[in-house]
Amino acid sequence: MTFFVYLIATKKKFKLTTYVGYTNNIKKRLDLHNSGKGAKFTRGRKWKLIYLEKLKTKSEAIKRECYIKKNRKYRNLLKNKNK
C-alpha cells in the first residue's frame, strides 16, 4: 500500500498556517480537512495542498511526518518554496 506525507496551508490575513499529516488517500483526507471533519486543528479553515511525498510503508510515512513536524527549518523551506 502507498502512503503520503502532506503539507497543507491556509492563509488568514497575512499569516500562512501549515499542517503536516500522513494518509493513504490524499484526496479523501484533504476533503475531510476542508469539510471540518479532519484533525481538530484544521477545522473551520480552507486548506490547500502545498507539498506531497509518496512512501511505500506506513512506518516510513510516520517517521517522515515526525521529521517534518519537528524540523521547523525544513518545514519553513517547504512552505516558502510553495508560496
N, C-alpha and C positions, 0 to 999 in steps of 0.2 A: 504494500500500500504506500502511496505517496503522501507526504506531509508537507505543509507550507509554513514558513515563518513569515509573518507580515508586519508591516508598519503602516498604520493608518494615521491620518491627521485631520484636524478640524481647525478652523480659524474663527476666533472670537475677537472682534475689534482688530487689534494689530498683533495679537499673540497667537502663535501656532502651537497647538497642543497635540502630542502624539501618544499612541498606544501601541504596544508590541504584544503579539499573541501568536499562537500556532493552531493549525487546524488541518483536517484532511479534505475539507470542501470550502474553498475560499469564497466562492460566490454566496453560498448559504450563510457563511459566517459574517460576511460584510452586510448582507441583508438583515441579519439579526442585530448587528450593532446599530444600523440605521433605523430599525423599527422599534428600538428601545428594549429589546429582549436579549441583548448581548451582555457583556460584563457590566457591572453596576457603574463603573467609572465612565462608560461610553454612552450611557442613557441620556436622551434629550438633546443630542447633537447629531449633525450630519457629517459623516466621515467619508474620507476619500483615501483610496489605497495609494500609497506613495512608494512602497518597497515590497518585493515578494521574492522569497528564496525557496527553492524546491529541495526537499531532503527525502532520503529513502526510508528512514525509520522514525518512529515516534520519539525514541530516546535521543536521536540526533537533533530532532526539532526542538525538544525541550531544552537540551543543552545550548543550542544556538539562541533560542529565545532568552534564556537566562543571561547569556553573554551580552546580547544586545541591550537588555534591560539594565544590566549593571554597568555597562561601559558607556557612560554619557558622551564621551568624545566621539565614539563610533556612531552612536545614535544621532548626535547632532550633525555629524558628517553626512549621514544618510538623509536627514531632514533638510539640510541646507542644499544638498545636491538636487533635491526634488522640489525646491520652492518654485 
